[in-house]
Amino acid sequence: MNVVTAACLPIDDRYDRTIRAWLLALLRYAITLDDEDRLVALAVASEIDKSGTRQSGDFRFFHRTSARLCEAMATPGRGSTDVLRCHLDRMSDQRMKRAFVAVLDLDLDQAVTQHVARALRGPERPDLWKGLNSKPAHQRI
């Protein structure tokens, strides 16, 4: 798509296409693990960040997310899997999600279920009930 065509698209369409280009760049890196593809994904992410704010260059969500995802793809492990599953949960395009699941060799049902369960459970807090009386209020009298 050329610049003139992109400028004629509705804003939502341009945004969707830009996000799709970013996801495809990340998917390509997931397949190749080539540093050049990683740099392309980071460049696309930086462009999205720049287009999101006109006032300052402080917005770096897509660049930061891309860096984390690329690191997780390059070094598989428990923490990496959580990062990748979180990324999958954000995706609304089911075909794109299935492509990532296949390339990253993740179990989609398990990925979504475990991530959602962990999010609902929240952080481990062994001291949550510390200092509270173990008897119900009606038995304390």
N, CA, C and O atoms as a GROMACS GRO file, in nm:
protein
  564
    1MET      N    1   0.085  -0.116   0.000
    1MET     CA    2   0.000   0.000   0.000
    1MET      C    3   0.090   0.123   0.000
    1MET      O    4   0.187   0.131   0.076
    2ASN      N    5   0.056   0.219  -0.086
    2ASN     CA    6   0.138   0.340  -0.091
    2ASN      C    7   0.085   0.446   0.004
    2ASN      O    8  -0.020   0.428   0.066
    3VAL      N    9   0.158   0.555   0.016
    3VAL     CA   10   0.124   0.661   0.112
    3VAL      C   11  -0.011   0.723   0.080
    3VAL      O   12  -0.089   0.751   0.171
    4VAL      N   13  -0.039   0.745  -0.048
    4VAL     CA   14  -0.166   0.807  -0.087
    4VAL      C   15  -0.282   0.717  -0.047
    4VAL      O   16  -0.382   0.764   0.008
    5THR      N   17  -0.271   0.588  -0.074
    5THR     CA   18  -0.376   0.493  -0.037
    5THR      C   19  -0.395   0.492   0.114
    5THR      O   20  -0.508   0.493   0.161
    6ALA      N   21  -0.287   0.489   0.189
    6ALA     CA   22  -0.295   0.486   0.336
    6ALA      C   23  -0.362   0.612   0.389
    6ALA      O   24  -0.439   0.606   0.485
    7ALA      N   25  -0.334   0.726   0.328
    7ALA     CA   26  -0.392   0.852   0.375
    7ALA      C   27  -0.542   0.858   0.349
    7ALA      O   28  -0.614   0.929   0.420
    8CYS      N   29  -0.591   0.784   0.251
    8CYS     CA   30  -0.734   0.784   0.218
    8CYS      C   31  -0.814   0.688   0.304
    8CYS      O   32  -0.937   0.695   0.305
    9LEU      N   33  -0.749   0.599   0.375
    9LEU     CA   34  -0.820   0.503   0.459
    9LEU      C   35  -0.875   0.571   0.583
    9LEU      O   36  -0.815   0.665   0.634
   10PRO      N   37  -0.990   0.523   0.632
   10PRO     CA   38  -1.039   0.575   0.761
   10PRO      C   39  -0.935   0.548   0.870
   10PRO      O   40  -0.855   0.455   0.859
   11ILE      N   41  -0.937   0.630   0.974
   11ILE     CA   42  -0.837   0.619   1.081
   11ILE      C   43  -0.836   0.480   1.143
   11ILE      O   44  -0.728   0.424   1.165
   12ASP      N   45  -0.952   0.423   1.170
   12ASP     CA   46  -0.957   0.289   1.230
   12ASP      C   47  -0.892   0.186   1.139
   12ASP      O   48  -0.823   0.096   1.186
   13ASP      N   49  -0.915   0.199   1.008
   13ASP     CA   50  -0.856   0.107   0.912
   13ASP      C   51  -0.704   0.119   0.910
   13ASP      O   52  -0.633   0.018   0.906
   14ARG      N   53  -0.655   0.242   0.912
   14ARG     CA   54  -0.509   0.263   0.914
   14ARG      C   55  -0.449   0.205   1.041
   14ARG      O   56  -0.344   0.141   1.036
   15TYR      N   57  -0.515   0.227   1.153
   15TYR     CA   58  -0.465   0.175   1.281
   15TYR      C   59  -0.462   0.022   1.278
   15TYR      O   60  -0.363  -0.039   1.318
   16ASP      N   61  -0.571  -0.039   1.230
   16ASP     CA   62  -0.577  -0.185   1.222
   16ASP      C   63  -0.466  -0.240   1.132
   16ASP      O   64  -0.403  -0.340   1.165
   17ARG      N   65  -0.444  -0.175   1.020
   17ARG     CA   66  -0.338  -0.220   0.929
   17ARG      C   67  -0.199  -0.204   0.991
   17ARG      O   68  -0.111  -0.287   0.970
   18THR      N   69  -0.181  -0.098   1.065
   18THR     CA   70  -0.052  -0.074   1.130
   18THR      C   71  -0.026  -0.180   1.237
   18THR      O   72   0.084  -0.234   1.246
   19ILE      N   73  -0.127  -0.208   1.318
   19ILE     CA   74  -0.113  -0.312   1.421
   19ILE      C   75  -0.088  -0.447   1.356
   19ILE      O   76  -0.006  -0.525   1.404
   20ARG      N   77  -0.157  -0.474   1.248
   20ARG     CA   78  -0.138  -0.600   1.176
   20ARG      C   79   0.006  -0.610   1.123
   20ARG      O   80   0.068  -0.716   1.131
   21ALA      N   81   0.059  -0.500   1.070
   21ALA     CA   82   0.198  -0.500   1.021
   21ALA      C   83   0.294  -0.527   1.135
   21ALA      O   84   0.393  -0.599   1.118
   22TRP      N   85   0.266  -0.470   1.252
   22TRP     CA   86   0.350  -0.493   1.370
   22TRP      C   87   0.346  -0.641   1.411
   22TRP      O   88   0.449  -0.702   1.437
   23LEU      N   89   0.224  -0.697   1.415
   23LEU     CA   90   0.211  -0.838   1.453
   23LEU      C   91   0.280  -0.928   1.352
   23LEU      O   92   0.344  -1.027   1.389
   24LEU      N   93   0.268  -0.896   1.225
   24LEU     CA   94   0.336  -0.976   1.122
   24LEU      C   95   0.488  -0.965   1.134
   24LEU      O   96   0.559  -1.063   1.112
   25ALA      N   97   0.537  -0.848   1.169
   25ALA     CA   98   0.682  -0.832   1.190
   25ALA      C   99   0.728  -0.918   1.309
   25ALA      O  100   0.833  -0.981   1.303
   26LEU      N  101   0.648  -0.918   1.415
   26LEU     CA  102   0.681  -1.002   1.531
   26LEU      C  103   0.673  -1.151   1.495
   26LEU      O  104   0.757  -1.230   1.539
   27LEU      N  105   0.573  -1.187   1.417
   27LEU     CA  106   0.559  -1.326   1.374
   27LEU      C  107   0.678  -1.369   1.289
   27LEU      O  108   0.730  -1.480   1.304
   28ARG      N  109   0.720  -1.282   1.201
   28ARG     CA  110   0.838  -1.313   1.118
   28ARG      C  111   0.961  -1.335   1.207
   28ARG      O  112   1.038  -1.429   1.185
   29TYR      N  113   0.979  -1.250   1.307
   29TYR     CA  114   1.092  -1.270   1.399
   29TYR      C  115   1.078  -1.402   1.474
   29TYR      O  116   1.176  -1.473   1.493
   30ALA      N  117   0.955  -1.436   1.515
   30ALA     CA  118   0.933  -1.562   1.586
   30ALA      C  119   0.974  -1.681   1.500
   30ALA      O  120   1.022  -1.783   1.551
   31ILE      N  121   0.954  -1.668   1.370
   31ILE     CA  122   0.989  -1.777   1.278
   31ILE      C  123   1.140  -1.782   1.255
   31ILE      O  124   1.200  -1.890   1.261
   32THR      N  125   1.201  -1.668   1.229
   32THR     CA  126   1.342  -1.667   1.189
   32THR      C  127   1.440  -1.650   1.304
   32THR      O  128   1.552  -1.702   1.300
   33LEU      N  129   1.398  -1.578   1.408
   33LEU     CA  130   1.486  -1.539   1.519
   33LEU      C  131   1.610  -1.467   1.467
   33LEU      O  132   1.717  -1.470   1.530
   34ASP      N  133   1.594  -1.402   1.352
   34ASP     CA  134   1.703  -1.328   1.290
   34ASP      C  135   1.705  -1.186   1.346
   34ASP      O  136   1.600  -1.122   1.361
   35ASP      N  137   1.824  -1.136   1.377
   35ASP     CA  138   1.836  -1.004   1.436
   35ASP      C  139   1.779  -0.894   1.345
   35ASP      O  140   1.724  -0.795   1.394
   36GLU      N  141   1.793  -0.912   1.216
   36GLU     CA  142   1.738  -0.813   1.121
   36GLU      C  143   1.585  -0.805   1.134
   36GLU      O  144   1.528  -0.696   1.129
   37ASP      N  145   1.520  -0.920   1.149
   37ASP     CA  146   1.374  -0.922   1.166
   37ASP      C  147   1.333  -0.861   1.300
   37ASP      O  148   1.228  -0.798   1.311
   38ARG      N  149   1.415  -0.880   1.401
   38ARG     CA  150   1.389  -0.819   1.532
   38ARG      C  151   1.394  -0.666   1.520
   38ARG      O  152   1.310  -0.595   1.574
   39LEU      N  153   1.495  -0.617   1.448
   39LEU     CA  154   1.509  -0.472   1.429
   39LEU      C  155   1.391  -0.414   1.351
   39LEU      O  156   1.347  -0.302   1.379
   40VAL      N  157   1.340  -0.489   1.255
   40VAL     CA  158   1.223  -0.444   1.179
   40VAL      C  159   1.102  -0.435   1.272
   40VAL      O  160   1.027  -0.336   1.267
   41ALA      N  161   1.081  -0.536   1.355
   41ALA     CA  162   0.968  -0.534   1.449
   41ALA      C  163   0.979  -0.415   1.545
   41ALA      O  164   0.880  -0.349   1.574
   42LEU      N  165   1.099  -0.389   1.594
   42LEU     CA  166   1.119  -0.275   1.684
   42LEU      C  167   1.098  -0.142   1.612
   42LEU      O  168   1.047  -0.047   1.671
   43ALA      N  169   1.138  -0.135   1.486
   43ALA     CA  170   1.118  -0.012   1.408
   43ALA      C  171   0.969   0.015   1.385
   43ALA      O  172   0.923   0.128   1.398
   44VAL      N  173   0.895  -0.090   1.351
   44VAL     CA  174   0.750  -0.074   1.333
   44VAL      C  175   0.686  -0.030   1.464
   44VAL      O  176   0.600   0.058   1.466
   45ALA      N  177   0.729  -0.091   1.574
   45ALA     CA  178   0.676  -0.054   1.705
   45ALA      C  179   0.705   0.092   1.738
   45ALA      O  180   0.619   0.162   1.790
   46SER      N  181   0.824   0.136   1.708
   46SER     CA  182   0.860   0.276   1.734
   46SER      C  183   0.775   0.372   1.652
   46SER      O  184   0.736   0.478   1.700
   47GLU      N  185   0.747   0.334   1.529
   47GLU     CA  186   0.661   0.418   1.444
   47GLU      C  187   0.520   0.427   1.502
   47GLU      O  188   0.459   0.534   1.499
   48ILE      N  189   0.469   0.317   1.553
   48ILE     CA  190   0.335   0.320   1.615
   48ILE      C  191   0.338   0.410   1.737
   48ILE      O  192   0.247   0.491   1.757
   49ASP      N  193   0.442   0.397   1.818
   49ASP     CA  194   0.454   0.483   1.937
   49ASP      C  195   0.458   0.631   1.898
   49ASP      O  196   0.395   0.714   1.963
   50LYS      N  197   0.532   0.663   1.794
   50LYS     CA  198   0.543   0.803   1.750
   50LYS      C  199   0.409   0.856   1.700
   50LYS      O  200   0.374   0.971   1.725
   51SER      N  201   0.336   0.772   1.629
   51SER     CA  202   0.208   0.818   1.574
   51SER      C  203   0.101   0.831   1.682
   51SER      O  204   0.000   0.899   1.661
   52GLY      N  205   0.122   0.767   1.795
   52GLY     CA  206   0.023   0.772   1.902
   52GLY      C  207   0.022   0.902   1.979
   52GLY      O  208  -0.082   0.943   2.030
   53THR      N  209   0.135   0.969   1.988
   53THR     CA  210   0.142   1.095   2.062
   53THR      C  211   0.218   1.197   1.981
   53THR      O  212   0.322   1.167   1.922
   54ARG      N  213   0.168   1.316   1.979
   54ARG     CA  214   0.233   1.423   1.904
   54ARG      C  215   0.317   1.511   1.996
   54ARG      O  216   0.409   1.579   1.951
   55GLN      N  217   0.286   1.510   2.126
   55GLN     CA  218   0.348   1.605   2.218
   55GLN      C  219   0.488   1.565   2.261
   55GLN      O  220   0.578   1.648   2.264
   56SER      N  221   0.507   1.439   2.294
   56SER     CA  222   0.640   1.399   2.341
   56SER      C  223   0.671   1.258   2.294
   56SER      O  224   0.582   1.186   2.250
   57GLY      N  225   0.795   1.221   2.302
   57GLY     CA  226   0.838   1.088   2.262
   57GLY      C  227   0.840   0.990   2.378
   57GLY      O  228   0.909   0.888   2.372
   58ASP      N  229   0.765   1.020   2.484
   58ASP     CA  230   0.768   0.936   2.604
   58ASP      C  231   0.688   0.807   2.589
   58ASP      O  232   0.714   0.711   2.660
   59PHE      N  233   0.592   0.804   2.499
   59PHE     CA  234   0.508   0.686   2.482
   59PHE      C  235   0.588   0.579   2.409
   59PHE      O  236   0.625   0.597   2.293
   60ARG      N  237   0.615   0.467   2.476
   60ARG     CA  238   0.697   0.362   2.418
   60ARG      C  239   0.637   0.224   2.442
   60ARG      O  240   0.710   0.126   2.452
   61PHE      N  241   0.505   0.217   2.452
   61PHE     CA  242   0.440   0.090   2.482
   61PHE      C  243   0.475  -0.017   2.379
   61PHE      O  244   0.516  -0.127   2.417
   62PHE      N  245   0.459   0.013   2.252
   62PHE     CA  246   0.481  -0.089   2.149
   62PHE      C  247   0.629  -0.128   2.140
   62PHE      O  248   0.660  -0.246   2.119
   63HIS      N  249   0.718  -0.033   2.154
   63HIS     CA  250   0.860  -0.065   2.150
   63HIS      C  251   0.899  -0.152   2.271
   63HIS      O  252   0.969  -0.252   2.256
   64ARG      N  253   0.853  -0.112   2.388
   64ARG     CA  254   0.883  -0.188   2.510
   64ARG      C  255   0.823  -0.330   2.502
   64ARG      O  256   0.889  -0.428   2.538
   65THR      N  257   0.700  -0.339   2.455
   65THR     CA  258   0.634  -0.469   2.441
   65THR      C  259   0.707  -0.555   2.339
   65THR      O  260   0.726  -0.675   2.362
   66SER      N  261   0.747  -0.496   2.228
   66SER     CA  262   0.819  -0.571   2.125
   66SER      C  263   0.952  -0.624   2.177
   66SER      O  264   0.989  -0.738   2.150
   67ALA      N  265   1.022  -0.541   2.252
   67ALA     CA  266   1.151  -0.585   2.309
   67ALA      C  267   1.130  -0.704   2.402
   67ALA      O  268   1.206  -0.801   2.398
   68ARG      N  269   1.028  -0.696   2.486
   68ARG     CA  270   0.998  -0.808   2.578
   68ARG      C  271   0.960  -0.934   2.500
   68ARG      O  272   1.006  -1.044   2.532
   69LEU      N  273   0.876  -0.917   2.398
   69LEU     CA  274   0.833  -1.033   2.320
   69LEU      C  275   0.950  -1.096   2.245
   69LEU      O  276   0.963  -1.218   2.242
   70CYS      N  277   1.034  -1.014   2.185
   70CYS     CA  278   1.149  -1.068   2.112
   70CYS      C  279   1.243  -1.142   2.206
   70CYS      O  280   1.297  -1.247   2.172
   71GLU      N  281   1.263  -1.087   2.324
   71GLU     CA  282   1.347  -1.154   2.425
   71GLU      C  283   1.285  -1.287   2.465
   71GLU      O  284   1.355  -1.388   2.478
   72ALA      N  285   1.154  -1.288   2.485
   72ALA     CA  286   1.085  -1.412   2.524
   72ALA      C  287   1.092  -1.517   2.414
   72ALA      O  288   1.105  -1.636   2.441
   73MET      N  289   1.083  -1.473   2.289
   73MET     CA  290   1.091  -1.566   2.177
   73MET      C  291   1.232  -1.624   2.163
   73MET      O  292   1.249  -1.741   2.129
   74ALA      N  293   1.332  -1.542   2.191
   74ALA     CA  294   1.471  -1.584   2.175
   74ALA      C  295   1.518  -1.674   2.288
   74ALA      O  296   1.608  -1.756   2.269
   75THR      N  297   1.458  -1.659   2.407
   75THR     CA  298   1.501  -1.738   2.524
   75THR      C  299   1.380  -1.805   2.587
   75THR      O  300   1.325  -1.755   2.685
   76PRO      N  301   1.338  -1.919   2.531
   76PRO     CA  302   1.220  -1.988   2.585
   76PRO      C  303   1.242  -2.031   2.730
   76PRO      O  304   1.353  -2.065   2.770
   77GLY      N  305   1.137  -2.029   2.804
   77GLY     CA  306   1.141  -2.069   2.945
   77GLY      C  307   1.012  -2.030   3.013
   77GLY      O  308   0.922  -1.977   2.950
   78ARG      N  309   1.004  -2.056   3.141
   78ARG     CA  310   0.880  -2.030   3.216
   78ARG      C  311   0.838  -1.883   3.209
   78ARG      O  312   0.724  -1.854   3.175
   79GLY      N  313   0.926  -1.792   3.241
   79GLY     CA  314   0.893  -1.651   3.237
   79GLY      C  315   0.860  -1.604   3.096
   79GLY      O  316   0.772  -1.521   3.076
   80SER      N  317   0.931  -1.659   2.999
   80SER     CA  318   0.907  -1.624   2.860
   80SER      C  319   0.768  -1.668   2.816
   80SER      O  320   0.699  -1.596   2.744
   81THR      N  321   0.730  -1.785   2.858
   81THR     CA  322   0.598  -1.837   2.822
   81THR      C  323   0.488  -1.747   2.874
   81THR      O  324   0.389  -1.723   2.804
   82ASP      N  325   0.502  -1.696   2.995
   82ASP     CA  326   0.402  -1.604   3.051
   82ASP      C  327   0.391  -1.477   2.968
   82ASP      O  328   0.281  -1.428   2.944
   83VAL      N  329   0.504  -1.423   2.925
   83VAL     CA  330   0.505  -1.302   2.842
   83VAL      C  331   0.432  -1.329   2.710
   83VAL      O  332   0.351  -1.249   2.666
   84LEU      N  333   0.462  -1.443   2.650
   84LEU     CA  334   0.401  -1.478   2.521
   84LEU      C  335   0.251  -1.504   2.537
   84LEU      O  336   0.172  -1.465   2.451
   85ARG      N  337   0.213  -1.569   2.644
   85ARG     CA  338   0.070  -1.595   2.668
   85ARG      C  339  -0.007  -1.466   2.690
   85ARG      O  340  -0.120  -1.451   2.643
   86CYS      N  341   0.052  -1.373   2.760
   86CYS     CA  342  -0.011  -1.243   2.780
   86CYS      C  343  -0.032  -1.174   2.645
   86CYS      O  344  -0.136  -1.113   2.622
   87HIS      N  345   0.067  -1.183   2.558
   87HIS     CA  346   0.057  -1.125   2.424
   87HIS      C  347  -0.058  -1.191   2.347
   87HIS      O  348  -0.136  -1.123   2.280
   88LEU      N  349  -0.068  -1.323   2.357
   88LEU     CA  350  -0.177  -1.394   2.289
   88LEU      C  351  -0.313  -1.348   2.339
   88LEU      O  352  -0.407  -1.333   2.261
   89ASP      N  353  -0.324  -1.326   2.468
   89ASP     CA  354  -0.452  -1.284   2.526
   89ASP      C  355  -0.496  -1.148   2.474
   89ASP      O  356  -0.616  -1.120   2.469
   90ARG      N  357  -0.403  -1.064   2.435
   90ARG     CA  358  -0.436  -0.931   2.383
   90ARG      C  359  -0.485  -0.934   2.239
   90ARG      O  360  -0.550  -0.840   2.193
   91MET      N  361  -0.454  -1.041   2.168
   91MET     CA  362  -0.486  -1.049   2.025
   91MET      C  363  -0.633  -1.079   2.002
   91MET      O  364  -0.689  -1.171   2.062
   92SER      N  365  -0.695  -1.001   1.915
   92SER     CA  366  -0.835  -1.027   1.880
   92SER      C  367  -0.846  -1.107   1.750
   92SER      O  368  -0.948  -1.173   1.728
   93ASP      N  369  -0.745  -1.102   1.666
   93ASP     CA  370  -0.745  -1.174   1.539
   93ASP      C  371  -0.710  -1.321   1.566
   93ASP      O  372  -0.595  -1.354   1.597
   94GLN      N  373  -0.810  -1.408   1.554
   94GLN     CA  374  -0.791  -1.549   1.587
   94GLN      C  375  -0.693  -1.619   1.493
   94GLN      O  376  -0.618  -1.707   1.536
   95ARG      N  377  -0.691  -1.581   1.366
   95ARG     CA  378  -0.596  -1.642   1.273
   95ARG      C  379  -0.453  -1.606   1.311
   95ARG      O  380  -0.363  -1.690   1.307
   96MET      N  381  -0.433  -1.479   1.347
   96MET     CA  382  -0.300  -1.434   1.388
   96MET      C  383  -0.259  -1.507   1.517
   96MET      O  384  -0.145  -1.549   1.532
   97LYS      N  385  -0.354  -1.520   1.608
   97LYS     CA  386  -0.326  -1.588   1.734
   97LYS      C  387  -0.284  -1.733   1.709
   97LYS      O  388  -0.187  -1.781   1.767
   98ARG      N  389  -0.358  -1.803   1.620
   98ARG     CA  390  -0.323  -1.943   1.590
   98ARG      C  391  -0.186  -1.953   1.524
   98ARG      O  392  -0.112  -2.048   1.548
   99ALA      N  393  -0.151  -1.855   1.441
   99ALA     CA  394  -0.019  -1.855   1.378
   99ALA      C  395   0.091  -1.842   1.483
   99ALA      O  396   0.191  -1.914   1.477
  100PHE      N  397   0.073  -1.752   1.578
  100PHE     CA  398   0.171  -1.736   1.686
  100PHE      C  399   0.180  -1.864   1.769
  100PHE      O  400   0.290  -1.908   1.804
  101VAL      N  401   0.066  -1.922   1.802
  101VAL     CA  402   0.064  -2.045   1.882
  101VAL      C  403   0.142  -2.155   1.811
  101VAL      O  404   0.220  -2.227   1.873
  102ALA      N  405   0.121  -2.168   1.680
  102ALA     CA  406   0.191  -2.271   1.604
  102ALA      C  407   0.342  -2.246   1.599
  102ALA      O  408   0.421  -2.338   1.621
  103VAL      N  409   0.381  -2.124   1.570
  103VAL     CA  410   0.523  -2.091   1.559
  103VAL      C  411   0.593  -2.104   1.693
  103VAL      O  412   0.706  -2.154   1.701
  104LEU      N  413   0.526  -2.060   1.799
  104LEU     CA  414   0.588  -2.061   1.932
  104LEU      C  415   0.570  -2.195   2.003
  104LEU      O  416   0.621  -2.215   2.114
  105ASP      N  417   0.498  -2.287   1.939
  105ASP     CA  418   0.475  -2.421   1.994
  105ASP      C  419   0.410  -2.414   2.132
  105ASP      O  420   0.455  -2.479   2.227
  106LEU      N  421   0.304  -2.335   2.140
  106LEU     CA  422   0.228  -2.322   2.265
  106LEU      C  423   0.095  -2.392   2.249
  106LEU      O  424   0.043  -2.404   2.138
  107ASP      N  425   0.038  -2.437   2.360
  107ASP     CA  426  -0.095  -2.495   2.361
  107ASP      C  427  -0.192  -2.380   2.385
  107ASP      O  428  -0.192  -2.321   2.493
  108LEU      N  429  -0.275  -2.347   2.286
  108LEU     CA  430  -0.363  -2.230   2.295
  108LEU      C  431  -0.458  -2.237   2.413
  108LEU      O  432  -0.467  -2.141   2.490
  109ASP      N  433  -0.528  -2.349   2.430
  109ASP     CA  434  -0.623  -2.359   2.541
  109ASP      C  435  -0.552  -2.346   2.675
  109ASP      O  436  -0.596  -2.274   2.764
  110GLN      N  437  -0.441  -2.418   2.688
  110GLN     CA  438  -0.364  -2.411   2.813
  110GLN      C  439  -0.307  -2.271   2.833
  110GLN      O  440  -0.307  -2.220   2.945
  111ALA      N  441  -0.260  -2.210   2.726
  111ALA     CA  442  -0.200  -2.077   2.737
  111ALA      C  443  -0.301  -1.977   2.790
  111ALA      O  444  -0.271  -1.902   2.883
  112VAL      N  445  -0.418  -1.975   2.732
  112VAL     CA  446  -0.520  -1.878   2.773
  112VAL      C  447  -0.571  -1.912   2.912
  112VAL      O  448  -0.584  -1.823   2.996
  113THR      N  449  -0.600  -2.038   2.938
  113THR     CA  450  -0.656  -2.078   3.066
  113THR      C  451  -0.561  -2.048   3.181
  113THR      O  452  -0.602  -1.990   3.282
  114GLN      N  453  -0.434  -2.086   3.168
  114GLN     CA  454  -0.339  -2.064   3.276
  114GLN      C  455  -0.316  -1.915   3.300
  114GLN      O  456  -0.306  -1.872   3.414
  115HIS      N  457  -0.308  -1.838   3.193
  115HIS     CA  458  -0.284  -1.694   3.209
  115HIS      C  459  -0.404  -1.628   3.277
  115HIS      O  460  -0.386  -1.545   3.366
  116VAL      N  461  -0.524  -1.663   3.235
  116VAL     CA  462  -0.644  -1.605   3.296
  116VAL      C  463  -0.654  -1.646   3.442
  116VAL      O  464  -0.685  -1.563   3.527
  117ALA      N  465  -0.627  -1.773   3.472
  117ALA     CA  466  -0.634  -1.820   3.610
  117ALA      C  467  -0.532  -1.745   3.697
  117ALA      O  468  -0.564  -1.707   3.809
  118ARG      N  469  -0.412  -1.725   3.647
  118ARG     CA  470  -0.310  -1.654   3.722
  118ARG      C  471  -0.351  -1.509   3.744
  118ARG      O  472  -0.330  -1.453   3.852
  119ALA      N  473  -0.410  -1.448   3.642
  119ALA     CA  474  -0.453  -1.308   3.654
  119ALA      C  475  -0.566  -1.295   3.756
  119ALA      O  476  -0.569  -1.200   3.834
  120LEU      N  477  -0.658  -1.390   3.754
  120LEU     CA  478  -0.770  -1.385   3.850
  120LEU      C  479  -0.722  -1.411   3.992
  120LEU      O  480  -0.772  -1.350   4.087
  121ARG      N  481  -0.626  -1.500   4.006
  121ARG     CA  482  -0.575  -1.535   4.137
  121ARG      C  483  -0.496  -1.420   4.198
  121ARG      O  484  -0.496  -1.400   4.319
  122GLY      N  485  -0.429  -1.346   4.115
  122GLY     CA  486  -0.348  -1.234   4.163
  122GLY      C  487  -0.216  -1.284   4.220
  122GLY      O  488  -0.188  -1.404   4.216
  123PRO      N  489  -0.137  -1.193   4.271
  123PRO     CA  490  -0.006  -1.231   4.324
  123PRO      C  491  -0.021  -1.313   4.453
  123PRO      O  492  -0.117  -1.297   4.528
  124GLU      N  493   0.076  -1.399   4.475
  124GLU     CA  494   0.077  -1.478   4.599
  124GLU      C  495   0.100  -1.385   4.717
  124GLU      O  496   0.193  -1.305   4.716
  125ARG      N  497   0.014  -1.395   4.818
  125ARG     CA  498   0.027  -1.309   4.936
  125ARG      C  499   0.004  -1.393   5.061
  125ARG      O  500  -0.108  -1.398   5.113
  126PRO      N  501   0.109  -1.459   5.110
  126PRO     CA  502   0.093  -1.545   5.227
  126PRO      C  503   0.051  -1.468   5.352
  126PRO      O  504  -0.004  -1.528   5.445
  127ASP      N  505   0.076  -1.339   5.357
  127ASP     CA  506   0.043  -1.260   5.476
  127ASP      C  507  -0.093  -1.190   5.464
  127ASP      O  508  -0.123  -1.100   5.543
  128LEU      N  509  -0.174  -1.231   5.369
  128LEU     CA  510  -0.301  -1.164   5.343
  128LEU      C  511  -0.391  -1.162   5.467
  128LEU      O  512  -0.454  -1.059   5.495
  129TRP      N  513  -0.398  -1.271   5.539
  129TRP     CA  514  -0.489  -1.281   5.654
  129TRP      C  515  -0.417  -1.258   5.787
  129TRP      O  516  -0.479  -1.272   5.893
  130LYS      N  517  -0.291  -1.224   5.783
  130LYS     CA  518  -0.212  -1.203   5.904
  130LYS      C  519  -0.275  -1.093   5.990
  130LYS      O  520  -0.311  -0.986   5.940
  131GLY      N  521  -0.289  -1.121   6.118
  131GLY     CA  522  -0.342  -1.023   6.212
  131GLY      C  523  -0.493  -1.029   6.228
  131GLY      O  524  -0.548  -0.963   6.316
  132LEU      N  525  -0.561  -1.107   6.144
  132LEU     CA  526  -0.706  -1.118   6.158
  132LEU      C  527  -0.741  -1.233   6.251
  132LEU      O  528  -0.669  -1.333   6.258
  133ASN      N  529  -0.849  -1.218   6.322
  133ASN     CA  530  -0.896  -1.322   6.412
  133ASN      C  531  -0.946  -1.440   6.329
  133ASN      O  532  -1.016  -1.420   6.230
  134SER      N  533  -0.911  -1.560   6.370
  134SER     CA  534  -0.950  -1.678   6.293
  134SER      C  535  -1.094  -1.720   6.318
  134SER      O  536  -1.149  -1.799   6.242
  135LYS      N  537  -1.156  -1.668   6.423
  135LYS     CA  538  -1.296  -1.703   6.453
  135LYS      C  539  -1.390  -1.605   6.383
  135LYS      O  540  -1.360  -1.486   6.372
  136PRO      N  541  -1.504  -1.656   6.335
  136PRO     CA  542  -1.604  -1.566   6.278
  136PRO      C  543  -1.653  -1.467   6.384
  136PRO      O  544  -1.645  -1.495   6.504
  137ALA      N  545  -1.704  -1.353   6.342
  137ALA     CA  546  -1.747  -1.246   6.433
  137ALA      C  547  -1.851  -1.294   6.533
  137ALA      O  548  -1.846  -1.254   6.649
  138HIS      N  549  -1.944  -1.378   6.492
  138HIS     CA  550  -2.050  -1.421   6.584
  138HIS      C  551  -1.998  -1.516   6.693
  138HIS      O  552  -2.067  -1.534   6.793
  139GLN      N  553  -1.880  -1.576   6.676
  139GLN     CA  554  -1.825  -1.666   6.777
  139GLN      C  555  -1.728  -1.595   6.871
  139GLN      O  556  -1.682  -1.655   6.968
  140ARG      N  557  -1.696  -1.470   6.847
  140ARG     CA  558  -1.600  -1.398   6.930
  140ARG      C  559  -1.661  -1.343   7.057
  140ARG      O  560  -1.587  -1.298   7.144
  141ILE      N  561  -1.786  -1.345   7.072
  141ILE     CA  562  -1.852  -1.285   7.190
  141ILE      C  563  -1.834  -1.368   7.313
  141ILE      O  564  -1.883  -1.332   7.420
   0.00000   0.00000   0.00000
